[in-house]
Amino acid sequence: MGIDASCISTGDDAVRRPTADLSAPQQPEVPPVRADMRLPSAAERIEAHRDARLTVDKAYAKQIGDEISGGHAFDKHVIEQGEFPGVSTRGQFASMIEDAVMNGESRILSGGRTAYWNDGTVVIRNPGAADGGTAFRPTNGHDYFLGLH
């Protein structure tokens, strides 16, 4: 003699049997909001993911720009050495750094550092440095960037 599983209550009859087997008065009511919902298409999901990623990337680039422009690089490379003509404020310098991070070529370096190259500017993100790294315009340009380790 076996156990009749139909006598066991799980507390959720909808889980135990398909709703199609229920008569019309027993059918669960679908809330109107849910009935009008449609799942996003694959293209919409991809676009939403891309937009979210872009938002995160912009926030990261802004953080790097704010940190580096607030450190030694502004005084040394912008003010003292005049490597960035037309840049006279930390905000302008931060924007230039953000642009390099967002739109430049990047390389992973040793020690957890990352280097970015854009339009003659090298940005080195160093999470271990108090000011987050540096940004400057090397005299030997892109070759300098390629030689970084």
Helices and strands as residue ranges (DSSP letters): G 5-7, H 13-16, G 19-21, G 24-26, H 32-36, H 42-69, H 72-73, I 74-80, H 90-103, E 105-108, G 110-112, E 114-118, E 121-125, E 133-136, H 141-147
